[in-house]
Amino acid sequence: MVQVARSRCFGGDDPLMVEYHDAEWGTPIRDGRLLFEHLILDGFQAGLSWRTILHKRAAFRLAFDGFDPQKIAGYGKADVRRLVADAGIVRNRAKIEAAIANARAYLDLQASGVPFGEFLWSFTDGRVLRNRPAHHWGQIPTSRPESQAMSEALSRLGFRFVGSTICYAFMQAVGMVDDHLVTCFRYQPPPGV
């Protein structure tokens, strides 16, 4: 039997990127804790490639206590020093301190009675957004009004490293926006097309 190569949006010959594309990217996530992890990782991606972050994700999970917001919110100066010294992660002090601030903001939001997942999905009215069909990356936007609104709301709550472009990449990753290319095997035409 002849194996036909699958066309993907990204991944190339990197098995981890291929697995991430095929099983995760663009798949809707509604669990607040997993959304928190993705938001933190997308903040660390700022100025870097997702490949870099993905290859360090296991080390990030270990260094940040499995992205447990309660534990991260309690981090102090010694933890910041420990993380800045950890060669397994991105050792950017501003991003590390932002992750701690974000855990505290996450807990504050939860304490107010607003589940994180519901809060984030409210920016898409709980549905997956689709842009016009794209044949190449240059046709995909880097932000939308929804990512700008999310960015502004998160910033007001005390979150950091949550600009509109970061929020848009986050929305793509967690399936709030479906930006699979038309040529990708995971592409699904918008309803009615």
C-alpha positions in Angstrom: 0.0 0.0 0.0 1.3 3.4 -0.9 1.5 6.0 1.9 0.4 9.5 0.8 2.1 12.3 2.7 -0.2 14.5 4.6 0.0 18.2 3.9 0.3 20.3 7.1 0.3 24.0 8.0 3.7 23.5 9.7 5.9 20.8 11.2 8.2 19.9 8.4 10.6 17.1 9.5 10.4 17.9 13.2 8.4 15.0 14.8 7.4 17.0 17.9 6.1 19.9 15.7 4.2 17.4 13.5 2.6 15.7 16.5 1.7 19.1 18.0 0.1 20.2 14.7 -1.8 17.0 14.2 -3.1 16.5 17.7 -3.2 19.9 19.5 -3.0 23.1 17.4 -6.4 24.4 16.7 -8.2 21.8 18.8 -10.6 23.6 21.2 -9.6 23.5 24.8 -12.0 24.8 27.5 -10.3 23.6 30.7 -9.1 26.7 32.6 -5.9 25.2 33.9 -4.8 24.0 30.4 -5.7 27.4 29.0 -3.6 29.0 31.7 -0.6 26.9 30.7 -1.1 27.8 27.0 -1.3 31.5 27.9 1.9 31.4 29.9 3.8 29.5 27.2 2.5 31.9 24.5 3.9 34.7 26.6 7.3 33.0 26.8 7.1 32.6 23.0 7.1 36.4 22.4 10.1 37.1 20.1 10.9 33.4 19.7 9.6 30.5 17.6 6.9 28.1 18.9 9.3 25.3 18.0 11.7 26.6 20.7 8.9 26.7 23.3 7.5 23.3 22.3 10.9 21.6 22.7 11.2 23.1 26.2 7.6 22.5 27.2 8.4 19.5 29.4 11.1 21.4 31.2 8.7 24.4 31.6 6.1 22.0 33.2 8.7 20.7 35.6 10.1 24.1 36.5 6.7 25.7 36.9 5.1 22.9 39.1 2.9 21.6 36.3 1.6 25.1 35.7 -0.3 24.9 39.0 -1.5 28.6 39.4 -1.7 28.2 43.2 1.9 27.1 43.5 3.2 29.7 40.9 1.3 32.5 42.7 3.3 31.7 45.8 6.7 32.0 44.1 9.1 34.5 45.6 12.6 35.9 44.8 14.3 32.5 45.4 12.0 30.9 42.8 12.7 33.7 40.3 16.5 33.1 40.8 15.9 29.3 40.4 14.0 29.8 37.2 16.5 32.3 35.7 19.2 29.7 36.3 17.2 26.9 34.7 18.8 26.2 31.3 15.8 24.0 30.3 13.5 26.9 30.0 13.6 30.4 28.5 15.4 32.3 31.2 13.9 35.7 30.7 13.4 37.4 34.0 10.5 39.7 32.8 8.6 36.7 31.3 9.2 34.6 34.5 7.9 37.5 36.7 5.0 37.9 34.3 4.1 34.2 34.7 4.0 34.7 38.5 1.8 37.8 38.1 -0.4 35.9 35.7 -0.9 33.1 38.2 -2.0 35.7 40.8 -4.4 37.3 38.4 -5.8 33.9 37.4 -6.5 33.2 41.1 -8.1 36.6 41.6 -10.4 36.0 38.6 -11.3 32.5 39.9 -12.0 34.0 43.4 -14.4 36.5 41.8 -16.5 33.5 40.6 -15.5 33.7 37.0 -14.0 30.5 35.6 -11.0 31.2 33.4 -12.2 29.1 30.5 -15.6 30.8 30.4 -13.9 34.2 30.6 -11.6 33.5 27.7 -14.1 31.9 25.5 -16.5 34.8 26.1 -14.4 36.8 23.6 -15.6 34.4 20.8 -19.1 34.0 22.2 -18.1 30.4 23.0 -17.6 29.5 19.3 -14.7 28.7 17.1 -13.9 31.7 14.8 -12.8 31.1 11.2 -11.1 33.6 8.9 -11.4 33.5 5.1 -9.8 30.4 3.7 -6.0 30.8 3.4 -3.5 29.0 1.1 -0.4 30.4 2.8 0.7 32.0 6.1 0.8 35.5 4.7 -3.0 35.3 4.3 -3.6 34.7 8.0 -3.9 37.7 10.3 -1.8 38.2 13.4 -4.6 39.6 15.4 -8.4 40.2 15.3 -10.7 42.5 17.2 -11.4 39.6 19.6 -7.7 39.1 20.4 -7.4 42.9 21.0 -10.4 42.8 23.4 -9.0 39.8 25.2 -5.6 41.5 25.5 -7.1 44.6 27.0 -9.3 42.7 29.4 -6.5 40.5 30.6 -4.2 43.5 31.1 -6.9 45.2 33.2 -7.0 42.1 35.4 -3.2 42.3 35.9 -2.0 39.8 33.3 1.3 40.5 31.6 2.8 39.5 28.2 -0.7 39.3 26.8 -0.6 41.7 23.8 -3.0 41.3 21.0 -0.6 39.2 18.8 0.2 36.9 21.8 -3.5 36.5 22.5 -4.2 35.7 18.8 -1.5 33.0 18.7 -3.0 31.7 21.9 -6.5 31.7 20.4 -5.1 29.7 17.4 -3.4 27.2 19.6 -6.4 26.5 21.9 -8.9 26.3 19.0 -10.7 29.6 19.5 -9.7 30.4 16.0 -9.3 27.8 13.3 -6.6 28.9 11.0 -5.6 25.6 9.3 -4.6 26.3 5.7 -6.8 25.1 2.9 -4.1 22.7 1.9 -3.9 21.1 5.4 -5.4 17.7 6.1 -7.0 19.3 9.2 -8.7 22.1 7.3 -12.5 22.2 7.7 -14.5 24.5 5.4 -16.7 27.0 7.2 -20.3 25.9 7.5 -22.2 26.6 4.3 -19.1 26.5 2.0 
